[in-house]
Amino acid sequence: MMKKVLAVLLVLCMTAGLASCKGGKEEEPGLAETEEGQEEAAPLGNQIYVMTAAPDHGWTGQGAAYAAAFVDEINMGIHGDYAATHYIADNGETQNEQVQEILANQDAAGVMFWGCDEAAGEGQQALTDAGIPWISYDRIIESTMNGAVLNYSGDNWQSGVAVAYYLITNGMTPDSTLVQFSGDASTVSERRLEGFQRFLMGQEDYYDAEGDRIYTMEEVNQGKIWTQEEVDRLCTENYFEYNCEWSNEKAKEYIGSNLPSWIEAAKSTAHTMFIFSMDDEMSMAFLEVLSGDTFDESVKGDLEALTVYMSAVGGMEEMYAVLRGDNQELCAAADTYFDGLMSVYYNPVMTQTAIRKLLDYLDGTWDYVLGAEDYEPVFIVDSENVKEYEGFIGR
């Protein structure tokens, strides 16, 4: 009997001790001390913060809309015991202010951070310093990427590789006229240009993720790769480049002011012109300008006489409608002025995948290491395979 009493007393003492420890943590939020007297980060909360640009138009807009829909699902309890907040911003400075709000709230479980620009690196570093796990999505900021639990996007290098593969297979040479519609000064555009040049020099192959096949520069260019000097010649002599800021309207302004000079250059380079467009928005701008009355018939006639191939990246339904032949007006422009048109598949539904990866990290179903990189495969969509894919509504 005495042994039973002692056993009961011992259990009661242990339970009281555990309750005392739990109560102490609730009363003292913030930093707790370890046995060695060092400070460690307090336990994380249950709030998921999703940071994106404004969901206005194009790839970015659709990606942000996908994010908003996923935030709603989290708040409905579909993805576990989390709550979620969607922060929208137009620039990195605003995102830095949003990070300060997140830190002040003291309830963050993790952050999916789609940086608007390089300035957002300050906010990303602040999350790292506070011990809050975050995923860097789409626009990877190299100065802070080692602090992210994952850097995730579509494969921008391969997007550029795919464009180079397409243009080379259609006759581009170091002496060709090249028109480049860039997106911005971020790693997105930088990596697409790097991939483009790497393929030409045989440093990276094109992996067709749809067909699960690899194409080398030697294979598609009669056994030859380009030298650095040849790449430099392509990108200097008959080369036209503009940062369109992913904008359809800015691309239209650029085309409206410069198309005649591109045509004149192309007349001296075997009557060929190649368009390295980094986004569907800019490629659609070209089709829309040619469908209107910006240029007279003489300019349009000169363009029609050239051999012209144009790339795009993204997967807008508006572009897919042209590739399928469903948009009569723009299809007429495509058929009249372009000998070939394609779009590299880069679907903004990946934004939801990025949030899922953050939830996987928090739930412990995780194989990555800190600062790891993961990039979704991309591939070319053209008139041959477009019927197999559904594009996103860009406007």
SVG drawing of the C-alpha trace seen along z (x, -y; Angstrom):
<svg xmlns="http://www.w3.org/2000/svg" viewBox="-13 -56 49 58">
<polyline fill="none" stroke="black" stroke-width="0.4" points="0.0,0.0 2.8,-2.4 4.5,-1.8 1.2,-2.7 1.0,-6.0 4.6,-6.9 4.0,-6.1 0.9,-8.3 2.8,-11.2 5.7,-10.8 3.4,-11.1 1.6,-14.1 5.0,-15.9 6.1,-15.1 2.8,-16.4 3.0,-19.6 6.6,-20.2 5.6,-19.8 2.7,-22.1 5.0,-24.7 7.4,-24.5 4.6,-24.9 3.2,-27.9 6.6,-29.5 7.0,-29.5 3.6,-31.1 4.3,-33.9 7.7,-34.7 7.5,-35.0 10.6,-35.9 14.0,-34.4 14.5,-31.6 17.8,-30.6 19.4,-27.2 21.3,-25.3 24.5,-26.9 23.0,-30.4 22.8,-31.1 19.7,-32.5 17.7,-30.7 14.8,-31.6 11.3,-31.2 9.0,-28.6 7.3,-29.6 3.7,-30.4 1.1,-29.0 0.8,-31.9 1.9,-31.5 2.8,-34.7 2.7,-34.7 4.4,-37.7 3.8,-38.5 3.6,-41.4 0.2,-42.8 -2.1,-40.4 -2.7,-42.8 -1.8,-41.2 0.5,-38.8 2.5,-35.9 3.2,-37.8 -0.5,-38.7 -1.7,-35.2 0.9,-33.8 -0.2,-36.2 -3.9,-35.2 -2.9,-31.6 -1.2,-32.6 -4.4,-34.4 -6.5,-31.3 -4.1,-29.0 -4.1,-31.5 -7.9,-31.1 -7.5,-27.3 -5.2,-27.5 -7.6,-29.7 -10.4,-27.2 -8.2,-24.5 -7.6,-22.5 -3.8,-22.4 -3.5,-21.8 -3.6,-23.8 -2.3,-27.1 -3.7,-30.5 -2.4,-32.6 -1.9,-36.2 -1.3,-37.4 1.0,-40.5 0.9,-42.4 3.6,-44.9 4.8,-46.9 8.5,-47.0 11.1,-45.6 11.1,-48.5 7.4,-47.9 8.2,-44.2 10.8,-45.2 8.2,-47.1 5.9,-44.1 8.7,-41.9 8.9,-44.3 5.2,-43.8 5.7,-40.1 8.4,-40.3 6.4,-42.5 3.4,-40.1 5.6,-37.3 3.4,-34.6 5.1,-33.5 5.5,-29.9 7.1,-30.6 7.2,-32.9 6.9,-32.3 8.8,-35.3 8.4,-36.3 10.7,-39.3 9.6,-42.3 13.2,-43.4 16.8,-43.3 15.9,-45.7 13.8,-43.0 17.0,-41.2 17.0,-43.4 13.7,-41.8 14.8,-38.4 18.0,-38.8 15.8,-40.1 13.8,-36.9 17.0,-34.8 18.4,-36.8 15.1,-36.2 15.2,-32.5 12.0,-32.5 12.0,-29.9 11.3,-31.3 11.3,-30.2 12.7,-32.4 10.4,-32.1 10.8,-33.0 13.1,-36.1 16.0,-34.7 18.2,-37.3 21.7,-35.8 23.0,-37.9 20.4,-36.2 19.7,-32.9 21.9,-30.9 19.6,-31.9 16.4,-30.5 15.3,-27.1 14.8,-26.7 15.2,-28.8 12.5,-27.7 11.2,-28.7 10.9,-27.6 14.3,-26.9 15.3,-30.3 18.6,-29.0 16.7,-26.3 14.2,-28.9 17.1,-30.7 18.5,-27.4 15.2,-26.5 15.0,-29.8 18.6,-29.4 17.8,-25.8 14.6,-27.0 16.4,-29.9 19.4,-27.8 17.2,-25.1 15.6,-27.8 18.8,-29.2 20.2,-31.8 24.0,-32.4 26.5,-34.7 25.8,-37.3 22.0,-37.3 19.9,-40.2 18.8,-39.5 16.1,-41.5 15.9,-40.9 13.0,-41.8 14.3,-41.6 12.1,-41.5 14.1,-43.4 17.5,-43.5 16.8,-40.6 18.2,-37.1 15.2,-36.0 16.4,-37.8 20.1,-37.3 19.7,-33.6 17.6,-33.4 20.4,-35.3 23.1,-33.1 21.2,-29.9 20.8,-31.3 24.5,-31.9 25.5,-28.7 23.6,-26.6 25.3,-28.4 28.7,-27.6 27.9,-24.0 28.1,-24.5 24.5,-23.5 22.1,-21.2 18.4,-21.7 16.4,-19.2 12.9,-18.8 11.0,-17.9 7.9,-17.1 9.6,-14.5 12.3,-13.6 15.0,-14.1 18.3,-16.0 19.4,-18.1 23.0,-19.4 24.3,-22.4 26.4,-20.1 23.4,-18.0 21.3,-20.9 24.1,-22.9 25.9,-20.4 28.4,-19.4 29.6,-22.9 29.5,-25.0 30.0,-28.8 33.0,-30.6 32.7,-33.4 33.7,-35.8 30.7,-34.5 28.3,-35.0 29.7,-38.5 29.2,-39.3 25.6,-38.1 24.9,-40.3 26.6,-43.5 26.7,-44.0 23.1,-43.6 21.7,-43.4 18.8,-45.4 17.8,-45.0 15.3,-46.7 14.2,-46.2 10.5,-46.0 9.8,-45.5 7.6,-42.5 5.2,-45.1 3.1,-44.6 2.7,-48.4 6.4,-49.2 7.2,-46.5 4.7,-48.1 6.4,-51.5 9.8,-49.9 8.5,-48.1 6.7,-51.2 9.9,-53.3 12.4,-50.8 10.9,-48.2 12.1,-50.0 15.7,-49.9 15.4,-46.2 14.1,-45.5 17.0,-47.5 19.5,-45.5 17.8,-42.2 18.0,-43.1 21.8,-43.0 21.9,-39.7 20.4,-37.2 17.0,-38.8 16.4,-37.0 15.4,-38.3 15.3,-36.4 13.3,-37.6 14.6,-36.5 11.5,-37.5 11.6,-36.6 7.9,-36.7 4.6,-36.1 3.5,-39.7 6.2,-41.2 5.6,-38.7 1.9,-39.4 2.8,-43.0 4.5,-42.4 1.5,-40.6 -0.9,-43.3 1.2,-46.1 1.3,-44.4 -2.5,-43.9 -3.0,-47.6 -2.2,-50.7 1.1,-51.7 3.0,-51.0 2.1,-51.7 2.0,-49.0 5.5,-49.6 7.0,-48.8 4.7,-45.8 5.6,-44.7 9.3,-44.8 8.8,-42.8 6.7,-40.2 9.6,-39.7 11.9,-38.7 12.3,-35.3 11.3,-35.9 11.2,-33.6 10.0,-34.7 10.2,-33.1 8.2,-33.7 8.1,-32.4 5.2,-31.8 2.1,-30.0 -0.6,-32.7 -3.8,-31.4 -3.9,-34.4 -0.6,-33.1 -1.9,-29.6 -4.9,-30.8 -2.6,-32.1 -0.6,-28.9 -3.9,-26.9 -5.2,-29.2 -8.2,-30.3 -7.6,-34.1 -8.4,-35.1 -6.9,-38.6 -3.6,-37.8 -3.3,-34.5 -3.4,-36.5 -0.5,-38.6 1.4,-35.6 0.9,-33.8 1.8,-36.9 4.9,-38.2 6.4,-35.2 7.8,-32.0 7.7,-30.4 6.4,-31.2 6.7,-29.3 6.4,-29.8 8.5,-28.1 6.1,-26.5 6.6,-28.3 3.2,-28.0 2.5,-30.4 0.7,-27.7 4.2,-27.0 3.4,-29.8 1.1,-27.3 3.8,-24.7 6.1,-27.1 3.6,-27.5 3.2,-23.7 6.9,-23.3 6.9,-25.7 4.2,-23.6 6.2,-20.5 9.2,-22.0 7.1,-23.0 5.5,-19.5 9.0,-17.9 8.5,-16.1 11.7,-17.6 14.8,-16.4 16.5,-19.8 19.4,-21.5 19.5,-25.2 20.0,-27.3 19.2,-24.5 17.8,-25.3 15.0,-23.5 13.9,-24.5 10.8,-23.2 11.6,-21.8 10.5,-23.8 9.9,-22.9 8.7,-24.4 5.1,-24.7 4.3,-25.4 1.5,-24.7 2.4,-21.0 1.7,-20.3 -0.3,-23.3 -3.6,-21.5 -2.2,-19.4 -1.8,-22.4 -4.1,-24.9 -2.7,-28.4 -3.3,-30.9 -5.5,-34.0 -3.0,-36.8 -5.3,-39.8"/>
</svg>
